[in-house]
Amino acid sequence: MLVLVAPGQGAQTPGFLTPWLELPGAADRVAAWSDTIGLDLAHYGTKADADEIRDTAVAQPLLVAAGILSAAALGDMLPGAVAGHSVGEITAASFAGVLDDTAALTLVRKRGLAMAEAAAITETGMSALLGGDPEVTVPHLEKLGLTPANVNGAGQIVAAGTLEQLAALNEDKPEGVRKVVALKVAGAFHTHHMAPAVDKLAAAAQQLTPADPKVTYVSNRDGQAVASGAEIVERLVGQVANPVRWDLCMRTFQELGVTALLEVCPGGTLTGLAKRALPGVQTLALKTPDDLDAARELIAEHA
């Protein structure tokens, strides 16, 4: 069984969209999305520097657009399940037919703006902890006032909080943690710091007409498969202020019988986690259109 996944914020790099816009019809499609949401996606995906695309209001719609565009380049396909990490959940909702492309881009634009506004209230950030035992790491983070905002499995937890709290973490790492890496994000996402964004996103969600998913949709909240489009949207709203449980998502993939995992552009992060947490499962990350032929072969074998 093939699982199709979409990465979250921090996966973006300068110019990553450039080769994808050379595919037939891609530039026109991205231009239409840009007009709809009032953001020049082509500019930010090809010419903007790392600081510009670190902006939450830019990064989130850019990632969703790239994920939808790269998945479309694969042609018609029916994965066994879909999931996304954080903002990638909106990309996954598009894969599953819960939201059409325009609705997904419109929602993520509002999500990015609301979360950027919430992040501006207090200087906050996120850092990945590599290694360690969650039973040791989580209490240590809470002692420092930090939130385990992403429990990613494969020996990785992402801490979120104020810059002062993250600085304290660098000086006082939990036992067993090999390394602490600051992430390319502009706020403490999936924590109480994002609470102001929830109401704005809830208002935006009221304008949507979601469909039930055509394939199994696995939620970040608890790793459960969700069969109702309305419930998926409800979860998307609340998830901005709640921890991402990617470890539980991967556990569900195993229970569903995953044999291959394909990560859309800009792929790499989730396949890396899967290689460590899902031994024996084939993985492939779409980085450029050069990866499409290998992806089609994976789909033919596992979808």
N, C-alpha and C positions, 0 to 999 in steps of 0.2 A: 504493500500500500504506500502511495506517495502522499506526503504532507507538503503543502506549499505555504511558506512562511515569509513574513515581511519584517525588516529590521526597524528599529526605533531611532530616536534622535541621538546624534553622535556618530552615526554611520556615514554621514555626508562628508565629502571631500571636495575641494575646489575643482571645477571642471568635470565632475563625474558624469554629468548629463550629456556632454558634448557628443560622444559617439552614438548615443541613442537617437539624437535628433537627426542623424543622417539616414535613418531608416525611412522607407516610403511612408508618407503621411504623418510621420511623428511630429515634425515641426508645426504643421497646421493644427494638429490636435492639441499640442501644448499651448499654442497661441490662443486657441479658443478657450482653454481652461484659464489662461492668464487673464483674458478679457472678463471672464465670468467672475473671478475672485479678486480682480484688481491688484494682481501681483505678477510681475514679469518673470515667470518661471524660467524661461530660456536664458535670460540674463544671469539670474542667480545660479543656474545650473551649469553655466559655461564660463562666465567672466568674473564672477564675484570671488573675493578672497575668503580665507577661512573665517575671519572675524565677521564678515557680512553674513555668511550662511550659518554662523553660530546663533544668530538672532532667532529666538524661538518662533516668532511670527513668520519667518522666512523658511527656516529649516523644516518645519512640520509639513506644510503643503508641498514643499519641494520633494520630500521623501515619499509622500503618498503619490504624487504625480509620477515619480520615477518608478515606483513599484507597479503601478497600474500599466504604465507604458511598456515596461520590460515584460510583464506577464502577457500583455496583448501580443507581443512579438513572437510568443511561443505558439500562437494559433489556438484553436479550440482544444481544450483539455478539461478533464474532470478529475481533480485530485480526490483522494479519499478524505482529506481533512485540510482545513486552513486555519492559520493563526497568525497573529502579529504581535510584536513586542512593543508595548506602550502605544505610541502613535501609529505603529504598524497594524494595530487592531482595526483602524479605519480602512487601511489598504485591504486587509483580509475581509472586511465587510463588503468591499467592492468585489473581491474575488468570488465571494459566496452568493452574490446577487442580492444582498440585504439592502445595499445602497447602489444607485447607479453612479457612474463616474462623476457626473456634475454634483450630485448630492454629497458624495464623499469629499470632493475638493472644497465645496462650500463649507461643509462642517469642519474640516480640518483647518481651514483658514480662520474660522471663528475660534476654534480651539487654540490655535497658535497665538492669536491676538489676546485672548483671555488669559492664557497662561503667562504670556510675556508681561501683561499688566500685573498679574499676581506676583511674578518674580521681581518686579521693580519695587515692591513694597519694602523688602529686606534683601540685603546682599546674601545670596545663597548659592549653593552648587551641589555637585555630586562627585563621588570618587568611588572607583571600583577597588574592591579588596580581593586579591588573588591568593587562594589557599586558605587554610584554616578550617575549623569545625564550626558549622552554624550554631551549635549549642553553646559554643564559647564566644563566637563573634557577635551574635545578636545582643546578648546582655551587655557586652562591652560597649557596643554602639549606643545602646540605650542609656548607659551610665554617662556617656559623653553628651547626651542630649540629641543624638543623631537617630535617624530613622533608617531601618533596612528597607529602602524603597524598592529595590529590585532583588529578589532572591532568584538568581539565575540558574542555580545548579552548577554542576561541574566545577565546584570549588570557587564560585564567584558570587559575591554579594556586593551590591552597590549601596553605599551610605549616602544620605542626603541631609543637609542642614545648613546652618549659617557658615560663612567663611571662617569664622573664629572656631566653630566646632570642628570643621574639617582640618583646620591647622592643628588643633589639639590631637586629632586622630593621627596625623603624620608623625607627631611626637610620641604617641602612645598607641601603637598598633596592637590589636588583639593577638594573643598567643597563637602561633602557627601561621599567621598571615605573612606571606613572602613579600608582598608589594602592595602599595597603595597608589592608584593611578587616577589623577584628575580627569574628568570627562569633559568633552567638548559640548557642554550644555550651559544654559544661562539661568539655571534656577534649581531649586530643590523639588523636582517633580515627584508626584506620587506620595506627597506628604501633606500635613496640615497647612503648609505654606501655600498650597494650591487651592485651598477652600474657596477663596473669592472667585475662582474661575468656574466652579461647579454650577452656580446659579446661572451664569451667562451661557454656559454650554447647554444647560437644561432648557433654557428659553429657545436656543437655536434648534435643539432637537425636536421641539414641539412643531416645527415647520416641516419635519420630515414625514415621509410615508414609507416606512421600511417594509420590505418583504421578508418572509421566512427564508432562511438560508437553503440553498440548493445542495450544499454539501455540509459535512460536519464542521461546525465552527467551535473552536476551543477558546475559552475565555481566560484572560489574564487574572481575573479575580481569584479563581480557585481551581483553574485547570479543567473545569467542567465543560462538556459539550452543551451548547445552548441551541435549542431548536426554534425559538421564537425571535423573529426580527425585532419586535418591540422590546423584548428583554435585552437583546444584544445592544440596542441603542441606549437603553437605560444603564447598562453596564459601562458602555463607553463614556457616558457622562460622569458617573461616580468614580471611574477608574483614575481620573486625573489626580485625585487626592488620596488614592489607596495604593498600597504596594503592588508591584507586578510580581506574580508568582510563576515565572517562566519554568521553574523547576517542576511545578505541578502540571504545566502544559506538556512538558516532555514526558512526564510519567503517563499522562493520558495518551500521548502518541504511542508509547509502548503498549499500553492496554488495547489500543485499536489495531495493533499489528503493523506498525510502521516498518517499511523496508527501505525507504528512500526519503530524503528531505531536500527540497529545492528552495533556496532563498533568493528572492527577487532582488533587483538592483536597489541600493548599493550593497550587495551581499558580502558576507564574510563573518560577521559577528555571530549570527545564530548557527551557522554551519560549524563554526569553531566550538561553540558550546556542545553541539550535538555530537561532534567527533569524540568528545570526552565523556559525555553522559549517555550516549546511545551507541555503544559498541556494536559493530556489525551492520549498522545502518549506513547505506551509501548517502553521501552528501555532495551537493554542488551549489556554488554561489554564482549568481549572475552578476558579474562585474562590468563587462562590456558585451556588445553584440557578438564578439568572437566566441562567447560561451554558449550561444544559442543552440548550435548543433549538438553539443554534448548534452545540453538540457533536454532536447527533443528525444535523444536516445534514452535518457533516464526515464522520461515520461512514457515512452513506448514500452519500456520494460516493466515499469512499476504502477502506472496509473490504471 
